[in-house]
Amino acid sequence: MIRIRPCTAALTAAAALTAVGTAGPPATAEGTPAEPRGGGAPAAIRTLTDGLTTPWGIAFLPGRTTALVTERNTGVVWKIGPDGRKQKAGTVPNAVWDKETEDKGGLLGVAVSPTWNGTSDQDVFFMETTRQDNRVVRMRFDGTRLSGYTPVLTGIVRDTQLNGGTIAFGPDRYLYVATGDARKGTLAQDKKSLNGKILRITKSGAAAPGNPFGNRVYSYGHRNVQGLAWDKAGRLWSTEIGENRWDELNLIKPGKNYGWPTCEGSCSVAGMTNPKMVWKPDEGGVPAQIAVVDDVLYVSTLKGRRLWRLPLDSTGQDVGTPTAHYNGTYGRLRALAKVPGSRTLWLGTSDRGTGKDLLLRVTVT
């Protein structure tokens, strides 16, 4: 089941493909219906490249349609071009994926410096699970090979699960880091802890100027954020895996408390910020990553095994009726990114086996 908040309408995930238009538009905070905005829909999908092992993160080089793609299990980073040709860029040292991490850690997110040019700026960033912690590290990439290794943010508590892992540079050119609560829910409410948060840092790992609490914390009360993306107006959206009842789509604002572990999904507790939409994990949920094309959010799902299309409403603060695509066709879906300057998404399958995962190219009308 999925539910749009604050609207009272609910659609089952199985019915979402055929029930478009049967529920009324979502309500604004004042209760006035707000019309969803368009932006096309997936029109075609094809395999861009294959032979991957659980691709986790995708980050495009600035001004290019070539990306760095991480493999969670192997620690390998691939350089993949728009024609699907892949070249091994290198590996990230210390990334651990084994029985200890139960497939929830390893080499996770990747972000490329907004001013990367391969010469005077070669900075690329990764989030990895080591034997000691989760950490953000900086390496150099000259356009062909990775080199160097400098930790910039260490000491994020790791566990066999709930390690977060997404990193991305925002429109403000600061690095946003999604961390899990490492199965220690009290850390999510502790504003001095790095866990259960969205952090906002400089390239050196320091707290970015203007953060709401004067430290690295940007928002808190998160269980396991997996996706970060900004819409055209610069609003930050995130996808978050819940525990047993609800997974979440959140509109992130600085200093806000997103409720975990007091709230899972929407609740009426003072001071908590409710999600814009929730999924039941067994009914189309366990959202992984998020991308934006025009005024539409796209969300990949793991257990749900589908790509959700979520149009923003006219306020830009809520979403309209969701539709599902590729339900079960490709298995678990995780890595997701918009190709710069194109109405195209790159979408990665997950957990199909060693060398059996795909990177798919989705064309949006």
N, C-alpha and C positions, 0 to 999 in steps of 0.2 A: 504494500500500500504506500502511496505517496500522498502527502498533504501539503497544500500551499497555505502559507500563513501570511496575512491574517484571515484569508478567505476561509469559509466554513466548508467549501466543496472538497471532496476527496475522490480520487480515482484509484482503482486498483492498477498496479503496474501492467497486468495483462490486458486490461481494457484501455489503457492510455492511447494505444494506436488507433482505436476505432471510436474513442469517445471524445475526440477533439470537438469543441464547440457545444458539448452537452452540458457543461457546467458553466456558470456565469463567470465573468471576469473577476479577478481578485479585487478586494476592497482596499482602499487606502486607509491610513490610520483614522481618517474622519468618516470612513464608511462609504465613500463615494466610489463607484466602480471606476476603474482605470483601464483603458483599452490596452491590450498587449501590442507591442511594436513588432514589426516584421523583421526580415533580414535573411530570407531564404531558408532553405532546408537542404540536407544532404541529398545530392542528385546522383552521385557516382562514387564508387569506391573500388580501389584496385591495390594490389600488393606493390609497394614501392621497393622493398628489399626484404630478404629473408635471412635465415641462418643466424638469428639472434637468440640470446638466452636471457629471458626476462628483462627486456629494456625497461628502465625505470624513469629516467629523466631525459628531456629534450630541451636544448637551448640553442637558438640560432645565433650565428655570428652576425654582428651589427651590419645592417645594410645588405645582407646576403640571404640566399635561400639554401645555404649549407648549414648543417647543425652538428653539434656534439651530442651524442646519445650514450648514456651510461647503461651498463649491465649490472644489475644488482648482485648476481651470484658470482660473477667472475672478476669484478673490479675493472673490467675493460671499458675503455672509452673509444667509441667509433666516431669518425668524421664521415658524415653521410651527405651526399650531394643531391640536388633536385632530381637527378636521373636515377637515384637509388644506389649509385656506386658507393661502396663503403671502404674506408681505409682505417686501419687501426692506428689511433693517435697515441695510445699508450695505456698504462694502468695507473690507478691511484693507490699508493702504498697504504698498508694498514687496514684496508677495508676488509671486514670479517663477515663471511656468510658461511655458516656451518650449522651443526646441530644445536649449538648454543643459542643461535639467534632464531631458530625455527622459522627461517625464511622471512623474518620481519626486519632484518637489518642487512648491512652490507654497503655497497656503493649505491647511494640514493640520488639526491637531486644534483643538478648542475646549473650554473648561471655564468654567463659571459659578461665581462665588464662592458658597460654601455659605450665606452670609448675604445674598445679593443680594435686594434688595426694590424696586429701581428708583428709590429716592430716596436714603436715606442711604448705601446700598451699591449702586453701579451697576457694580461690577467684573466684567468678563469677560476671558478670556485666550485667546490664540491662539498656535499655533506655525506659523511660516511660513519658507519658503526665500527669502532675499533674494539679491541678486547677490554679497553678501559672505559670508553665513553662514546657518545655521539659528538661529532665535531665538524666544524666548517674549516676547510683548508683551501689555500690558494696555490695554484700551479701556473706555469707559463705555457702558452701554446703559440707557436710561431706560424700556425697555419698548416703545419704538417705533423709535428710531434709535441707531446707533453714533456715538460721537464720541471725540476725543482719540486719542492714540497714544503709549504709553510703553514702550520696551523694558525688560524686567526681567531677561532672561538672554540675552546675546549671545555670539558667538564659538564656537558649536557648529559644527564643520567641516562644510561642505556638499559635495555632489558631485552628479553626474548621477544617482546612485542611492544607496540605503541611507541615507536621511535620517531614518528613524524617523518621529516626528510626532504620536503620540498623547499627549494630556495629560489628566489627570483628578484631581480632588480626592478624597483618600481619606477614610475614616471619621475620621481624625485631623485633617481639615481642612487638611492640607498638600497642595501641588500636586506630583503625580508626572509626570515628563516622560520619555518614551521617545525615545532617540536612537539613530541608526544609526552604524555604524563608518565611513561615507563611503568604503567600499572601502579602508580602511587598517586591516587587522585588528589590528595591534599596539596601536592606540588602545584597543581593547576591553579589553585586559589592563592598561592604564595607569590606575591609580586616581586619577591627577591629571588625566586627560583627561575631558572632558564627553561624549565619543563612545563608542558601544557600551555604553551604560549605561541604567539606570533611575535618574533623579535624583529627589530629594525636596527641595523648596524651599518657602520662605515666599512670600507674595504679592509681596514686594519683590524676590524672586530670590535671597535669601540661603540658605545651607545651613540646612535645618530642624533644630531641636534633636533630639539623639539619633541623628543619622546615624552609621553604623558607623565611618567613617573621619575624622569631623570636618570633612568637606567636603560637597559636594552629592550625592555618589555614595551610592546606596542598594544597588544590586546592579550587577555588572559581568560582562564576558565575553559580551556580547550582540552579535549581528550586525545585526539589524534588527527590533526589537520594533515590532509594529503594533497590538496590543490590550492593554488593561489593564482588569481588573474585579475587584471584591471579592465574595466569597460572604457568606452570612448570618453566618458566624463571624468575618468580618473578614480572611480570608485573601486575599492578592493573587495573581491568576492572570494570565498573559500569553501571548500568541501571538507567535511569532517566525519570520520567514522565513529559512531557511537558504540555503546556496549551491547545491549540485547534488544532494546525497543526501537530506537530511532537513530538514523543517520541524518546529517544536516547540510543544508546550504545556508551560509551566513554572509551577510553584508557587514564587512569589518570596518569599525570606526575606532580611532585611537582612544585608549583608556577604558574601553568597554569590557564588561565581564560577560562571557558567553555561557556561564552557568555550571559547567562541569566541576565537581561531581554532584552538586546539588540538583541540577536539572539535566535531563537527557531529552532533547526535543524542547518543545515549548512548555513554559510553566509561568506561574503568576507570582513568583518570588521577587520581591522588590530588589532593584539593582541589577537584575539579570536581563541580558539582551536575547530575545527570542530569534530562532532561525526564520528564514524566509520560506523554506520548504523542508520537509522531512520525508525520509524513506523508511519503510520497514526493511531491515536487512534481508529477510527472506523473500521480499517481493519487489525486486528491481533495485535493491539498494547496495550498500557498501561502496560509496562513491570514491573514486580515486582522484583523478585530476580534472582540471577545468581550463577551458579556453573560451575566448570571446570573438565572435564574428559579427560586426556591426552592432546591433542591439539584441543579440542572442547569445546566451550562455550555452556551452556544450560541456557535458559531464560524462566521463567514462566511469564504468562501474566494474567491480570485481565479481562479487557474487551475482550481481544483476546481469552481467554479461551483455550489456547493451550500452549504447550511446544516447544520452538524454539531450533533447533540445528544449531550452527554457527561454522563451522570449521575455525580455524586460517589458514592464508596463510603461505607460507614458510618463510616470513620475521617475522612473529609473531606480526606484527604491524597492520594488517587488517584481515578482515574475508571474507570467500568465500560465495558461494551460500547457503542461509538459507533453512532449511526444517522444516515443522511444524508437530507436533505429538499430538494426542488426541484432535483434534479440536472439542471443545464443549462437549466432552464425560463426563467430570467430573465437568463442570462449571468453575467458576473463580479459578485460580491457583495462589498461592502466595509463601508460605514457601518452600525453596529449599536448599538442601545441599548435598554434596558428602559424602558418608560414607568412613571414613579413611581406606586405604589399600584395597579398593574394587572398582570394576567398577559398582558402584551402587549409585543411587540418592534416597533421600527421598524428596517427593513432597507433599505439603499440599493443600487441597482444601480450599476455603474461602467463607464465607457469605452464607452458605447453611441453616443456622438456628441453634438454640441452640442444641448442642449435635449431630448435623448431619454432621459435617465435618469429612473428612478422612485424614489419612496420608498414602500415596501411596509409594510403593517400586518399583523403575524403574531399571531394569537390562540393562546395556549397553554392547553390544557385543564387 
